[in-house]
Amino acid sequence: MMYRLKKKALLMLLPAVSLLPGGCIHDDFAESLPDDIPVGNVITIAQLRELYQAGPHEFTSDYSVYATVTMDDKKGNIYRSAFVEDGTAAINLCLQAPGGIYQGDSVRIYLKGTTLGSYQQMLQLDNVNADRNIIKLATQKTVAASPMRISDITPQHQGRLLKLAEVQFADAHTGLPFADAENLQPQNRRLEDCDGNSIIVRTSGYASFAGQPVPGGNGNLVAIVSQHMNQMQLYIRHLDEVELDGERCAIPGDDHELITLAQLRQNYREGVARIPDNTRIEGVVISDREHSNHPGQNLFMMDESGQGMVVRFGSFHDFPLGTHIRVLVSGLRVSDYQGLLQIDNTPIAQAHNLGTADLPAPREVSVREIRDNIDTYQSTLVRISGAIISGGNTFAGTLTITDNTGSMPMYTHNWASFAGNALPTGVLTLTGIASYHFEPQLMIRSLNDIIIE
């Protein structure tokens, strides 16, 4: 039996769209003959996607695609959208109004009046009208999720329903909610396998499971593949397709030789920038990503040698202050960025959370000691007493710290959580990271690093 959505029911729901995104779902269908919607030329989704090679394509004549809906917007994780698949490929449908087609619906998509386009490199069929473009042929049809490994997911899999085995969420994300249900904000959580490959799981703040905790075990996960810019990501359909209750992967790197940051720094001074094969570093994260006074790809760490260094990842990391971290650094290079030593181009999948650890005690130093011995203090925690801050009204930008031995810059990025806060007056004790940008500078991590004497 063929169905079309009742237009009256659709119009009655439109005023609620601005108030409850993702919540305007209706099931009111009326039987109707589709004689007024021609079939025209039938193409597959794979053929549909190929049309985009020449750029956006507007359908002005009669074409149809037969497919099955693999994800709808009923759970709120996507809005005014659906994913369909036909055995050759898959695609995202951008609907003019939420609801109308549901997971398991077998449909004919009449393409006239729609446009094949791309948003942030995600291919999609725009301007789909549930009355004019969707003819429902059957319901409760099942599409089997295709087995896949994280490392094999490419843009060719956009929109596909996949099943990943032996995967788990990153340590830093387990126990956190999938998204911010209170403020209705989306969140990214990192899914990984036991070989160190990873992919983002994106969840809307409107999803019915947004506030549920991310599980900490290993197992199977079924999801839809999406893409944002160059980053592949996944959308979960239902929590019962997240079966992660097994034993987590063993943390790799036990068979790698431990090298200290002091040794890496010495090697670099002697002209050896490449890190030896079969090597790992371990230490404690001393930077605070929560307050963001550093680029999101950068992580400052110290190890048992008392030295520190920046690990520069290929993407934003999620390791909080105080994390005991292991990084597999075989074959990577130490580089000098404006005088700041860093381990460059580190794949995020090669960093592993070993739990929490006590932060190293800050070194009690003067401004002059930092300036005269920056090679010793660079990327370590320091504490300066009897200091004043001058040069501005807020923390943002470059300020000047002065104690009884001299002056040096203190830098705060504009995106730091405290950048717009007013500067404290009087004599202060400052704790922070001794950094370098053409000259020595101090970077505090949060307002907790300041004590008024």
Steps between C-alpha positions, in 0.01 A plus 500: 500500500624851415471798734544874491514741791182697568576862417267630770686316773830639376379862500361471851844412633703774337455765777672272751822467302675802651413390852578130497765410239505127443173453688240564226442134414165379374357170383177612332485339158215467254470255216540666161571398144829634364377538142591869500865426578669343197787256532709623208858378473602270786856537628691357796640707785849424372403651164340792682822573689703484179301794364670726754836460330397794284379700802152564643223353290136615493247246378256659254367183338357166614748279688446256787712311752378198697650465848442408864516748786781405739475796741228754576476805725260347751768459771621858452860418409443649155250769411280538192706227341513131414751253361411252227686210342435276199779241495724705270557801725327733747412866525362757743158652428447859617127528560294818474331403829585246772346154505295327236731209425640258751766236544396186313284678242544378144458806281515636151665841492374714215794727423336780301527826694784379721865601483805280546748704701773489762530653846851500650584210261195292605296415189125552547174525311346838585147635488327164547126543554329208674177551302649570160817288496442198727278204412493241777488143367531293818600528866714312753762394249842413640834606354790296633790710630817436299797374706780755490823602674567857603812510284297411190239778529535753217280765335372223272310366802305821565151419626562125530378296794807328645578259783834541675636215712752510787474874552482722809475866591815684601578492872459876527140476376365199687244594762435839342159562341474444125404868463398805701130431557459792740621766255395300191854510360663226288816321612767291333614180671794300367455133411810287458607145427779289646736596216489869590265611221230746602194687371266763641149408621286814468187534714244779499394664825142426391558124473279294731815342647711820512527495879586130529857411601749377242567130579848391603517151352601348168271336246278573199348825380256565214491851353456714190809650333513875453769750410583858606775663298783244491385321815300179482248454780216277615138549609346251744139407427400333829685422823410131470739493202788601729606164646817593686516286812809287436858530622685804367802477272840455656685833489769470231860593556617272780755355258626848401811644663430789736695815415497808723421852387842603631660253259286623208605856574867398522475307172358809330783718635743250349331520162281187520141603432357161405380290793625138495270218395315289760490792744242641741481793740293518819421790727234725650294757308569844652292707254129553561286446191187598694613863511667490157800728543687314227419377148267199514756277327766575762558310823766592759635210702774430755659167582714343772811676368350830612502631143204600289407514134209579271332215313345643186214277379351489153158594643351635822568272797279423799751427779419700814738652751660233719469213252774238517567465129694263277590607148653267242755725328694257281641677195343838584708817500580767754476846345554859607202732458608858569734356765247262660599133470219264405442146379342580166211343302411245767201278407235533771449122492857450629421671831349295781346592833659301784280655769557799724816607677620765742623815333871574542576773752568837333861620518541812712686738271550867423441674171874528446556130566243411233652739247858387566418125506208460264640178356465347847159644581331491158166313506514441876290630788651800677391733779599868529439685828489873561388581147276765351325495161482806277432595140124462468160485662415135422706183460468479120822548307850580618547649847810558714597320822744680724671382819807632681731332246353622171211477257367251245188457283189311609281389211131405493323383184182686408304175516606414859204479738639784713631723219240769563534505879631814668860488620556473876693780663770489763774249569434148375632145501469353151513135401520411133686335217832648391461524124683664211397709201808682370580561868409341835142554614263375767159348426261453791245222462202649684419761763579232759866563415487845663531569873474856632768546762 
